[in-house]
Amino acid sequence: MFTARTAFANLSRVSRQSSRCFAAKAGQAEVVLVGCGAPNRGMGWYHAVQMLEGRCPSASLDYVIEPWFLGPGGEGPGGPEFKEWAAESTAKYGTTFLSTSITDLPSPKQPRVALISGRTADNPRLLTECIKADCKCIYLEKPGAPTVAELQGMKDEAEEAGIEVLMGYNKNVCKYVRKTREFAETVPDSHVTFVSNNAYENTPESLGECFERNAEGMLKNMAIHELALLASFYDVSVENIESVTADKEFSSMQTLVGPSGKEFTDFDKIKFTIKTKTGKEVTVAADRCGGTDSYATVTDASGEEVFRYYMPDDEDKVNVKELQETYPTAMPYFFTQDPDYVTVKERVAKHTVSGDEAEGVATIGVAVETLRVAEYLTPTLMEQLK
């Protein structure tokens, strides 16, 4: 049975027996996590764990804003466990947990970063609140907003206020992406395929829950990281797409009932190839039930695969195994992408404090284009699979 203690087991793994100060020091960003989610399941929770462990030295997690589990959801599923974990974290690290708004915080003594990791639908409101709360930089989890119009409005609002918004597209800094792109450059007429997998059970109940919890759809959620790669490195934009072709043999679309009793239609797996008007071609495959590993391949002009690189690679699998033992009930994808989550947060925090370039970290401008591509592709691919 889950308890908060299983979520915070073996606290000595990194720097957990810490003499951490109760507030950001000089050279650190004061981080406010806005939206944490349940221990072992919420992406915000895993962000918190990494910062509390001291793995992002430029980031001090001083505040966590969690209105649901410290409010109406406190006695429901996950509520007692969250409150137990929050109490342990406060005692060990001095982080303050609040159920209200970031606007209720005192003025920051060090440059403030808000890490927004709540429900996508809440992000426009949360960004406005973060701007009012003297944030120097905002780290926004993907996809940023439910629609292009809302995300563009957030971009405009932040620019008018002079606030920088950077995105949690961690695959932009992944080792397997870098190595694949570098190898492809050495192969004439090469073709790259990015493959993303999750480890949901292939049952109507499991996928129905997934479809409802990620109601924005696979291309705006799970596969949005790959679309960000396409927008960042392959000149993919709505205006530059010449064609998109679904692999019908691989792909699958279902209408399933979620926990609420409502029906949701989405891809449980999708594979497609995009050709651009500027002559580039790239393939993406995503499978909700494909396992825990993601990877990329390079094929040569004859279509023969000449390169494949996994995430995690053999080196990172050691870290994955250790994390699995420490957090046995946590979401498996946290562990395969663990180093990249650390990299993005550290680069954002260091950039906020020192002005150093946040190398490889996507901007909200990239996110707007990525979301535009997702909104274009979703109905196009659904039509092809009917």
N, C-alpha and C positions, 0 to 999 in steps of 0.2 A: 504493500500500500504506500502511496506517495505521502511523504511528509516534507516539510521544508528542510529537514535535516538531510534527506537524501539529495536535495538540491544543492546543499552547501557542504557536502561531505568532504573529508580529506583536505581541510582548508590550508594545509601546509604545502600544497603542490607547487606553488610558485613563490609568491611573497605574501602568503595569506596570514602568517603570523607577523602582522605588520605594525609598525609604529606610526602609521599614517596620521598626519595632522587632520584636524577636523575641518579644514578649509584649504582652498587652493593657495599654494605658495607662489612666490615670484618665479616666473618661468613656466607656470602651469596655467591652463585655462580652467575656469570654474565651469563645470559641466552640469547642466540641468537636464535630466532625462524626463521627457514629457510623454508619458504613456509607457508603461513597463510590461504589462501583461503577466500571465501566470508563470510561476517558476517552472522550469523545464519545457515550457511551450512557447512563451512569448519571446520574440526577437529582442524586445527591449530588455527583458530579463537577462538575456545572454550578453547584451552590450554592457549591462550593469556589472555582471560577474567579471567580465574581462577588465573593466576599469577598477573594480574593487580589488582585484588580484594584483594591481599595479603593473599590468602588462602594457599600458599606454602611459608612459611616464610624463607626457605633457598634459595629461587629462586628470583632473581631480573631480570625481563624482560627488558633488556636494549636496545635490537635491534630486529627489525623485518625485514627480507629480503623477499620482495614480488615482484618479477620481472614482473609478469603478470598484476596485477591490478594497479601497479605503472608504467607500461610500455604499451605494445601494447593493453592490455585489459582494459585500464583505462577509455575508453569511451564506452565500450561495456556493456553487461548485468552484473550488480553487481559492475562495476568499480566506478561510482560516489558514490555509497553507501560506498564502501570500503574506498575511499579517505576521505569521511566525517568522518567515524569512526576513521581512522588513525589520522586525525587532532584533533579530540576530545581527543583521547588517549594521543597524544603528549602533548596537553595542560594540561591535568589532571595529567599525570604520568611521563612525561619526556622521554618516550620511543622514540627512533629514528627509523623511517621507511625509508628503502632504497630499491631501485629497482635494485641494482647491486649484487655483490657477497660478501659473508662473508669474502673473502680474502682481501677486501678493508677496513676492520675495523682496527682500531688501536690495538696495543697489549693490552691484558686484564690486568686490575689492580687486579682483583680477579679471582679465578679459573673459566675458561670458559666452559660452557655446550652448545653445539649446539643441539637444538631440531629440527630434520628434519621431517617435516610434509607436504611435497610436493607430487608431483605425484610419484608413485612408480617407474616408468620408469626412473625418473631423479636421483634416490637415489645414484646409484654408483658414478656419477659425483659429487653430492653434498657432499658425504662423503669424497671424495678426497679433495674438497675445504675446508671442515671443519678441516681436519687433517692439512692442510697448514696454517690454521688460528689460530694456538696455542690453540686448544681446548684440555682440559684435559679429557673430557668425551663427548660422543655423545649419545644422546637419539634418537633412530631410531623408527619411527612408523612402525607398521606391514604392510605388511609382510616383509618389508626390501628391497626387490628387486624383479624384475619380475621372475627370475629364480634362481634355486639352484646354478648354476655355478657363476652367478653374485654375489650372496650373499656370497658364499664361498670366492670369490675373494676380496670382501669388508672386510670380516673377516681377511683374510691373510694380507691385506694392513694395517689394523688398528693394528694388532698384531706386524707387522714389525716396525710400527711407535711408538709403546708403548702407544696407545690410547685405552681406554676402550670403548666398545660399548654395551649399554644396550637397551632393547626393551620395547616398549609401550604395552606389553601384560597385560592389566590392570586386566583381569579376574584371573590372577595368584594370585592376592592379594584380590580378592572379598570375602566378608563375606559369600555369599551363597555357594561358592565353598568350603571354609574352613569348614563351618558347615556341609555340605553334606559329605565331606570326613571323618570328625570326626564321624558322625553318622554311616556311612557305616562300619567303623571299629568295631562297636559294634554288627553288624548283621552277623551271620555266612552265608557264601555263598551269600553275598549281590551282587547286580548289580546296578551300577550307570548309570543314563541317564542325559546328559546335553542338555538343550533345549535353543536355541537362537532364538529370534524373532526380526524382524524389522517391521516398520509400513508403508511400501509402499502401495499405492493403487494397488489392484489386477486388473490392466488394462494393455493392451499391451503397451500403451503410457508410463505409469509410470514405468513398469518393463523394457521396452526397454531402457528408459533413464538410469535406474539403471544398466542394463547389460553393456551399453556402458561406463558409467562413471567408473564402476568397472570391466573393461574388462579382468583383470587377472582371474576373475571367483570367484564364491562364496567360494570355499574352500581355495582360497588364499586371500580372503577378509573377508567377514562377519564371516564365520565359522573358520577362522584361529585361533581365540582366543581359541576355543574349542580344536583344534588340538594341540595348545601349551600346554593346560592342559594335554592332553593325553601324549605328549612327556615329560612333566615335572614330572607327578605323576603316570603314568600307564605303563611305560616302552615301550611305543609305538615308534617304529622306523621301517623303511622300512624292515630292516633285521629281525626284531622280529615279524612282522605281520604274523600270521598263516592263517587268513582268514578275509575277509571283506564282509558283506552281506547287500545289500540295502533293506530297507523296501519299496517294490514297491507300496503298497497300500497308503502310506503316500507321497512318493516322486513324484516330477514332474520336468521335463526338457522341456524347450521351446526354440525355435528359434524365436527371435523378432527383429524388426527393431528399431535401435536407432535414436536419433535426426539427426545424420549425413546421414541417409539413408542406412547405412551398417547393415548387419545382425549379430547378436550375439547369440550364443547358450550357455545356462547356466542353472543351477538349479534355479528354483524359490523357491523350498523347497526340502530338502533331509534329509533322516534318514538312519543311518547305524550302524551296530554293528561290532566292531573289537575284534577278539580273538588273543591273543599273544602266542608265542611259550613258554613263561614262565608262562602261565596259567591265565593271567588276561583277563577280558572281560569288555567292556565298550561301551555305546551307545551314539551317538550324533544325535541331530535333529536340523535343522535350517530352518526357514521359513521367507522369505522376507516380507510376508504379514500377519504375525502371531500376530502383536500387538507390544506393547512397553515393555512387561515384559519378562525377561529370568528367568529360574528356573532350578533346578536339582531335581531328584527323586532318592530314594533308594527303591529297591524291595528286598524281602526276597527270600529264596530258592524255594518257591512255586510260585513266580512271583507276589505276592501281594505287592502293594505299601504300604510302612510303613513310608515313610518320604518324604516331599516335602518342599523346601525352595525357596522363590522367591527373585529376584532382580528387583525392590526394595522391601524390607520388609516393614512392617507397620511403623517402625521408619523412614525409609528413604523416605517413601511416603510424609511425611510432607515437606521434602526438595524439592522433585520433584514438588509438588504443588506450592511452592514458586518460584521455578525456572521457571515453566511454566508461571506464572503471570508476572515475570520479563522479560522473553524472549519469548513472545507468538508465534513467527514465527520461532523459532530455531528447529533444528532436535530433535525429542522426545528422541532418544537414548542418547543424551548428558546428560539428566537429570537422567535417571535411573542408569547410570554408573558414575555420577558426583563424588561421594566420592572416587572412585577407581582411576579416573584420577588424582585427587589431591594427593592420596597416592603415586602413582608411581613417579610423578614429584618431590614430596618432598623427597622421599627416594633417588632418583637419585641425586638431588641437594645437599642434606646433605652428601651423600656418597662422592661426588666430593670434597666438602669442608673439611670434617673432617676425611674421611676414614672409617666412620661407615658402617657396612654391609648394602647393599641395599636389605633387606630381601624380598624374594619372587620375586624380579624383574628378568625377564628372560634375559639371555645373548644372544649375537649374535650367540653363539654356539647352544643354544636351538633353535633359530630362523632358523638356517640352517637345523637342523633336522626336525623342524616343516614344513618347505617349501618342504623338500624332501618327507615327508608324503603326503602333499597336491598334489604334482605332481604325486605321485604314485596312490592316491585314485581317482583323477578326471577322468582319462580315464577308470579306473576299474569300477567305479560306473556308468559312462555314458553308458558303454557297457551293464551293467546289466539292465539299464532302456530302452534300445532300444526295 
